[in-house]
């Protein structure tokens, strides 16, 4: 587990690391809240005490939580990898592959930020809301955009670290 923790140094990358770790922890708290809400909903339904909007809140909460883990996974090199292809690769080649992955993560995060921002503006302009709670969908986009911005920062940190290893 210790190898999964991000390096928290000083300076800008240390600050980025601490922010990303805190953001992922908030995502974990949100995920726990969704689990507790669903547990209450299941038990409540057994006693005819429904929890209105539980599906809507689950949909939004899980999406936000999943996005909050992306920067942490990038920063700690916890993304899914095909180690079978790199098992015999030298440290230099692994650093090159990690650098390429960081570039892809950076481009991916920037592309998603651009399109999700446009999507958020559309949801806001057309006033889309959830059916039961009338929660505005566009509000759920904001934490996802923050996660994508943090993913871009994490990709820059891992890109720099990989370049140094090469």
C-alpha positions in Angstrom: 0.0 0.0 0.0 2.9 2.4 0.7 3.9 2.3 -3.0 0.3 3.5 -3.9 0.7 6.7 -1.9 1.7 9.7 -3.9 5.1 11.3 -3.2 4.4 14.4 -1.2 7.3 16.6 -1.5 7.6 20.3 -1.3 6.8 22.9 -3.8 4.1 22.8 -6.5 4.1 19.1 -7.1 3.8 18.4 -3.4 0.9 20.8 -3.1 -0.8 19.2 -6.2 -0.2 15.7 -4.6 -1.9 16.8 -1.4 -4.8 18.4 -3.1 -5.4 15.3 -5.3 -5.2 13.0 -2.3 -7.7 15.1 -0.4 -10.0 15.2 -3.5 -9.9 11.4 -3.8 -10.7 11.1 -0.1 -13.7 13.4 -0.6 -14.8 11.1 -3.4 -14.5 8.2 -1.1 -16.6 9.9 1.5 -19.2 10.6 -1.2 -19.1 7.0 -2.3 -19.6 5.9 1.3 -22.6 8.3 1.6 -24.1 6.8 -1.5 -23.7 3.3 -0.1 -25.3 4.3 3.2 -28.2 6.0 1.4 -28.8 2.9 -0.7 -28.6 0.7 2.4 -31.2 2.9 4.1 -33.3 2.9 1.0 -33.3 -0.9 0.8 -34.1 -1.3 4.5 -36.7 1.6 4.3 -38.5 -0.1 1.4 -39.0 -3.2 3.5 -40.9 -1.1 6.1 -42.7 1.0 3.5 -40.5 4.0 4.1 -39.3 4.9 0.6 -36.3 7.2 0.0 -37.4 9.5 -2.8 -34.8 10.3 -5.4 -32.3 7.6 -4.3 -31.7 6.5 -7.9 -31.0 10.1 -9.0 -28.7 10.7 -6.1 -26.9 7.4 -6.7 -26.4 8.2 -10.4 -24.9 11.7 -9.7 -22.9 10.6 -6.6 -21.3 7.6 -8.3 -20.3 9.7 -11.3 -18.8 12.4 -9.2 -16.9 9.9 -7.0 -15.6 8.0 -10.0 -14.2 11.2 -11.5 -12.6 12.1 -8.2 -10.5 9.0 -8.3 -9.0 9.6 -11.8 -6.3 12.1 -10.7 -5.2 10.0 -7.8 -4.9 6.9 -10.0 -2.8 8.9 -12.5 -0.6 10.3 -9.7 0.0 7.0 -8.0 0.4 5.0 -11.2 -2.7 2.9 -10.3 -4.3 2.9 -13.7 -4.9 -0.5 -15.4 -1.8 -1.6 -17.2 -0.8 -4.6 -19.3 2.2 -5.7 -17.4 2.6 -8.8 -19.5 4.0 -6.6 -22.3 6.4 -4.8 -20.1 7.6 -7.6 -17.8 10.9 -7.8 -19.5 11.3 -4.2 -20.4 14.1 -2.1 -19.0 13.5 0.7 -16.6 14.1 3.2 -19.4 11.4 1.6 -21.6 9.0 1.5 -18.7 9.6 5.2 -18.2 9.0 5.9 -21.9 5.7 4.0 -21.7 4.8 5.9 -18.6 5.6 9.2 -20.3 3.4 8.2 -23.2 0.6 7.3 -20.8 1.0 10.7 -19.1 0.7 12.5 -22.5 -2.4 10.5 -23.3 -3.9 11.2 -19.9 -3.1 14.9 -20.3 -4.7 15.1 -23.8 -7.7 13.0 -22.6 -8.3 15.2 -19.6 -8.1 18.4 -21.7 -10.5 16.9 -24.3 -13.0 15.8 -21.7 -12.8 19.1 -19.9 -13.6 21.0 -23.1 -16.5 18.7 -23.9 -17.9 18.4 -20.4 -17.8 22.2 -20.0 -19.8 22.5 -23.1 -22.2 19.8 -21.8 -22.6 21.6 -18.5 -23.5 24.9 -20.3 -26.1 23.0 -22.4 -27.6 21.4 -19.3 -27.8 24.8 -17.6 -29.1 26.6 -20.7 -31.9 24.1 -21.2 -32.7 23.7 -17.5 -32.4 19.9 -17.4 -33.3 18.6 -13.9 -33.8 15.2 -12.3 -37.4 13.8 -12.4 -38.0 13.4 -8.7 -35.8 15.8 -6.8 -35.7 18.5 -9.5 -31.9 18.7 -9.0 -30.2 20.6 -11.8 -27.9 18.3 -13.7 -25.4 21.0 -14.6 -24.4 21.3 -10.9 -23.0 17.7 -11.0 -20.7 18.7 -13.8 -18.7 21.2 -11.7 -17.0 18.6 -9.4 -16.3 16.4 -12.5 -14.6 19.4 -14.2 -12.5 20.0 -11.1 -11.5 16.3 -11.2 -10.5 16.6 -14.8 -8.4 19.7 -14.1 -6.7 17.8 -11.3 -6.2 14.9 -13.7 -4.4 17.3 -16.1 -2.2 18.4 -13.2 -1.5 14.8 -12.2 -0.6 14.0 -15.8 1.8 16.9 -15.9 3.5 15.7 -12.7 3.8 12.1 -13.9 5.0 13.4 -17.3 7.8 15.4 -15.6 8.7 12.5 -13.4 8.9 10.1 -16.3 10.9 12.5 -18.4 13.4 12.7 -15.5 13.7 8.9 -15.3 14.4 8.7 -19.0 
